[in-house]
């Protein structure tokens, strides 16, 4: 990661959540007055921003980690005004000293698929900071730090390239795969064949499998099987359903086939896993 988070503390400053007024724009004078970091997240509307790295098309999901010395010239679509959440902040080292703004941080641009999640975190930070008391401030700082760490981890996995740098096609592929993966996680019983998943997503099976592997690092069949086995382990540990009932609940027509797959993936039988889980407290 770009930031050594265990030895870094976040100090929050001003922020808010606004729907930009007609005629709003960011001029060069704003960039010159930026003396700390500003996390800027678009939750509604459209516009554009010119930075030292080029032109950014602003739309819901665009997140910018602005920093001193940068150039940020922005304007909005007159017929679709921007909705923006923002928070100024600084990074402190283990001694409480200000971390140099020239030190490495994640890329300026990120394209976040889950707009409601990021907007929700930033809105909760705003609510906490409107309250009085050190506890509310500490919780707000922890939530905001977690969001920064997530952005940092995303950038690190991509080798430092911002998600906003990807093409519109790649972004659509990634969002489609992540949405389908979430459905599989939520209900492994409904995990369909690769061909059916591909059809619903509008791809050929081979093309869909390649895209899925590129985004998540494994084939769709492997992902669906992992989701079924993970859910089976949870049901074995937390319910009194029999092994046969769990197998059928997860879409297996043959309990022996389920048992064989479970052992292959976990290294133990379903019955032995249940006995071991029963001896452990729920965490």
C-alpha positions as CSV (number, residue, x, y, z in Angstrom):
1,X,0.0,0.0,0.0
2,X,1.1,3.6,-0.5
3,X,0.6,4.6,3.1
4,X,1.9,2.8,6.2
5,X,-1.5,2.8,7.9
6,X,-0.5,1.2,11.2
7,X,1.8,4.2,12.0
8,X,-0.5,6.8,10.4
9,X,-3.3,8.8,12.0
10,X,-5.9,10.8,10.2
11,X,-6.8,14.3,11.3
12,X,-10.2,15.5,10.0
13,X,-11.0,19.0,9.0
14,X,-14.0,20.7,7.3
15,X,-16.3,18.8,5.0
16,X,-19.9,18.4,4.0
17,X,-22.4,17.0,1.4
18,X,-23.8,19.5,-1.1
19,X,-25.8,19.8,-4.3
20,X,-23.8,22.4,-6.3
21,X,-25.7,25.6,-7.1
22,X,-26.4,26.8,-10.6
23,X,-23.3,28.6,-11.8
24,X,-20.9,26.8,-9.5
25,X,-17.4,26.0,-10.6
26,X,-13.9,25.4,-9.2
27,X,-11.5,28.0,-10.4
28,X,-7.7,28.0,-10.3
29,X,-7.8,30.1,-7.2
30,X,-9.3,27.2,-5.3
31,X,-6.4,24.9,-6.2
32,X,-3.9,27.5,-5.0
33,X,-5.7,27.7,-1.6
34,X,-5.6,23.9,-1.1
35,X,-3.2,23.3,1.8
36,X,-4.3,19.8,2.9
37,X,-5.9,16.7,1.4
38,X,-9.5,16.9,0.2
39,X,-11.4,13.6,-0.6
40,X,-14.0,14.6,-3.1
41,X,-16.8,12.2,-4.0
42,X,-19.5,12.6,-6.7
43,X,-22.8,11.0,-5.7
44,X,-25.1,12.7,-8.3
45,X,-24.9,14.8,-11.5
46,X,-22.4,15.2,-14.2
47,X,-19.6,17.6,-15.1
48,X,-15.9,17.7,-15.9
49,X,-12.7,18.5,-14.1
50,X,-9.3,19.3,-15.6
51,X,-6.3,18.2,-13.6
52,X,-2.6,17.9,-14.2
53,X,-3.3,14.3,-15.3
54,X,-5.9,15.3,-17.9
55,X,-9.7,15.7,-18.2
56,X,-11.9,13.8,-15.8
57,X,-15.6,13.2,-16.6
58,X,-17.5,13.7,-13.4
59,X,-20.4,11.3,-12.7
60,X,-21.6,9.3,-9.7
61,X,-18.8,7.1,-8.4
62,X,-15.9,9.4,-9.3
63,X,-13.7,9.9,-6.2
64,X,-10.7,12.2,-6.1
65,X,-8.0,12.3,-3.5
66,X,-6.9,15.9,-4.1
67,X,-3.6,17.2,-2.7
68,X,-1.8,20.5,-2.4
69,X,0.0,21.6,-5.5
70,X,-2.4,20.1,-7.9
71,X,-4.7,21.7,-10.4
72,X,-8.5,21.1,-10.1
73,X,-10.7,23.1,-12.5
74,X,-14.3,21.9,-12.5
75,X,-17.6,22.8,-13.9
76,X,-21.0,21.0,-14.0
77,X,-23.7,20.1,-16.5
78,X,-26.2,23.0,-16.3
79,X,-29.0,20.5,-16.6
80,X,-27.7,17.8,-14.2
81,X,-26.0,19.6,-11.2
82,X,-23.3,17.8,-9.3
83,X,-23.9,16.3,-5.9
84,X,-20.6,16.1,-4.0
85,X,-19.4,14.9,-0.6
86,X,-16.1,16.2,0.5
87,X,-13.8,16.1,3.5
88,X,-10.5,17.9,4.1
89,X,-7.9,16.0,6.2
90,X,-4.3,15.6,7.0
91,X,-2.1,12.5,7.7
92,X,0.0,12.4,10.9
93,X,2.9,10.1,11.6
94,X,3.3,8.0,14.8
95,X,4.7,11.0,16.7
96,X,1.7,13.2,15.7
97,X,3.8,15.2,13.3
98,X,2.3,16.2,9.9
99,X,3.2,13.7,7.2
100,X,4.7,15.6,4.2
101,X,2.3,16.1,1.4
102,X,5.0,15.0,-1.0
103,X,5.0,11.5,0.6
104,X,3.4,8.7,-1.5
105,X,-0.4,8.5,-1.4
106,X,-2.9,6.6,-3.7
107,X,-3.6,8.0,-7.2
108,X,-5.8,11.1,-7.5
109,X,-8.6,9.3,-9.4
110,X,-10.8,6.3,-8.4
111,X,-14.0,5.1,-9.9
112,X,-16.1,3.5,-7.1
113,X,-18.8,1.0,-8.2
114,X,-20.7,1.1,-4.9
115,X,-21.8,4.7,-4.8
116,X,-24.3,4.3,-1.9
117,X,-21.7,2.7,0.3
118,X,-19.1,5.5,0.0
119,X,-21.7,8.2,0.2
120,X,-23.1,6.5,3.3
121,X,-19.7,6.4,5.0
122,X,-19.1,10.0,4.3
123,X,-22.6,11.0,5.4
124,X,-22.1,9.2,8.7
125,X,-18.8,10.9,9.2
126,X,-20.6,14.2,8.7
127,X,-23.3,13.2,11.2
128,X,-20.7,12.2,13.8
129,X,-18.7,15.4,13.5
130,X,-21.9,17.5,13.9
131,X,-22.2,15.8,17.3
132,X,-20.1,17.0,20.3
133,X,-17.6,14.9,22.1
134,X,-14.3,13.1,21.6
135,X,-16.0,9.7,21.2
136,X,-18.0,10.9,18.1
137,X,-14.8,12.4,16.6
138,X,-12.8,9.3,17.2
139,X,-15.5,7.1,15.5
140,X,-15.7,9.5,12.6
141,X,-11.9,9.4,12.2
142,X,-11.9,5.6,12.3
143,X,-14.6,5.3,9.6
144,X,-12.9,7.8,7.4
145,X,-9.5,6.1,7.8
146,X,-11.1,2.8,6.8
147,X,-12.4,4.4,3.6
148,X,-9.0,5.8,2.8
149,X,-7.4,2.4,3.5
150,X,-9.9,0.7,1.1
151,X,-9.1,3.2,-1.7
152,X,-5.4,2.6,-1.0
153,X,-5.8,-1.1,-1.2
154,X,-7.7,-0.9,-4.5
155,X,-5.0,1.2,-6.0
156,X,-2.2,-1.1,-4.7
157,X,-3.9,-4.1,-6.3
158,X,-4.0,-2.3,-9.6
159,X,-0.3,-1.4,-9.4
160,X,-1.0,2.3,-8.7
161,X,-3.4,2.9,-11.6
162,X,-6.6,4.7,-10.7
163,X,-9.9,2.9,-11.6
164,X,-11.0,6.0,-13.5
165,X,-8.1,5.3,-15.9
166,X,-9.9,2.2,-17.2
167,X,-12.0,2.4,-20.4
168,X,-15.8,2.6,-20.2
169,X,-16.0,-1.0,-21.6
170,X,-13.6,-2.3,-18.9
171,X,-15.6,-0.5,-16.2
172,X,-18.8,-2.0,-17.4
173,X,-17.3,-5.4,-17.5
174,X,-16.0,-5.0,-13.9
175,X,-19.3,-3.7,-12.5
176,X,-21.2,-6.5,-14.2
177,X,-19.0,-9.2,-12.8
178,X,-19.0,-7.7,-9.3
179,X,-22.8,-7.5,-9.3
180,X,-23.1,-11.1,-10.4
181,X,-20.6,-12.2,-7.8
182,X,-22.6,-10.5,-5.1
183,X,-25.7,-12.3,-6.2
184,X,-23.8,-15.6,-6.0
185,X,-22.6,-14.8,-2.5
186,X,-26.0,-13.9,-1.4
187,X,-27.7,-17.0,-2.7
188,X,-25.4,-19.8,-3.8
189,X,-28.5,-22.0,-4.5
190,X,-29.3,-19.7,-7.4
191,X,-25.7,-19.8,-8.9
192,X,-26.5,-20.9,-12.4
193,X,-24.4,-22.4,-15.1
194,X,-21.7,-20.2,-16.8
195,X,-23.8,-20.2,-20.0
196,X,-26.9,-18.8,-18.1
197,X,-24.9,-16.2,-16.2
198,X,-23.3,-15.1,-19.5
199,X,-26.6,-14.9,-21.3
200,X,-28.1,-12.7,-18.6
201,X,-25.0,-10.5,-18.7
202,X,-25.1,-10.3,-22.5
203,X,-21.9,-12.2,-23.2
204,X,-20.8,-15.5,-24.8
205,X,-19.8,-18.1,-22.2
206,X,-16.1,-18.1,-23.2
207,X,-15.9,-14.3,-23.2
208,X,-17.8,-14.0,-19.9
209,X,-15.4,-16.6,-18.3
210,X,-12.4,-14.6,-19.4
211,X,-13.8,-11.3,-18.0
212,X,-14.8,-13.0,-14.8
213,X,-11.3,-14.4,-14.3
214,X,-9.7,-11.0,-15.1
215,X,-11.8,-9.2,-12.5
216,X,-11.9,-11.8,-9.7
217,X,-8.9,-14.0,-10.5
218,X,-10.9,-17.2,-10.8
219,X,-13.4,-18.9,-13.1
220,X,-17.1,-18.4,-12.5
221,X,-17.6,-22.1,-11.7
222,X,-14.8,-22.0,-9.1
223,X,-16.3,-18.9,-7.6
224,X,-19.8,-20.4,-7.4
225,X,-18.5,-23.6,-5.8
226,X,-16.5,-21.6,-3.2
227,X,-19.7,-19.7,-2.4
228,X,-21.7,-23.0,-1.9
229,X,-19.0,-24.6,0.3
230,X,-18.6,-21.4,2.4
231,X,-22.4,-21.3,3.0
232,X,-22.4,-25.1,3.7
233,X,-19.8,-24.5,6.4
234,X,-21.9,-21.7,8.0
235,X,-25.0,-23.9,8.0
236,X,-23.1,-26.8,9.5
237,X,-21.8,-24.6,12.3
238,X,-24.9,-22.5,13.0
239,X,-28.0,-24.7,12.3
240,X,-29.3,-28.2,13.1
241,X,-30.0,-29.0,9.4
242,X,-28.8,-32.4,8.5
243,X,-26.0,-32.8,5.9
244,X,-28.6,-34.0,3.4
245,X,-30.8,-31.1,4.0
246,X,-27.9,-28.7,3.6
247,X,-26.9,-30.3,0.4
248,X,-30.4,-30.1,-1.1
249,X,-30.8,-26.5,0.2
250,X,-27.7,-25.5,-1.8
251,X,-28.9,-27.1,-5.0
252,X,-27.1,-30.5,-4.8
253,X,-29.2,-33.4,-6.1
254,X,-26.8,-36.0,-4.8
255,X,-25.7,-35.7,-1.2
256,X,-22.7,-38.0,-1.9
257,X,-21.5,-35.6,-4.6
258,X,-21.9,-32.7,-2.1
259,X,-19.9,-34.6,0.5
260,X,-17.1,-35.4,-1.9
261,X,-16.8,-31.8,-3.0
262,X,-16.9,-30.6,0.6
263,X,-14.1,-32.8,1.5
264,X,-12.0,-31.8,-1.5
265,X,-12.4,-28.1,-0.7
266,X,-12.0,-28.3,3.1
267,X,-9.9,-31.3,3.8
268,X,-12.5,-32.8,6.1
269,X,-16.0,-34.4,6.0
270,X,-19.1,-32.3,6.6
271,X,-19.8,-34.3,9.8
272,X,-16.3,-33.8,11.2
273,X,-16.5,-30.1,10.3
274,X,-19.8,-29.9,12.3
275,X,-18.3,-31.6,15.3
276,X,-15.3,-29.3,15.3
277,X,-17.5,-26.2,14.9
278,X,-19.7,-27.3,17.8
279,X,-16.7,-27.3,20.1
280,X,-15.8,-23.7,19.2
281,X,-17.6,-20.5,20.5
282,X,-19.4,-18.4,17.9
283,X,-17.4,-15.3,17.0
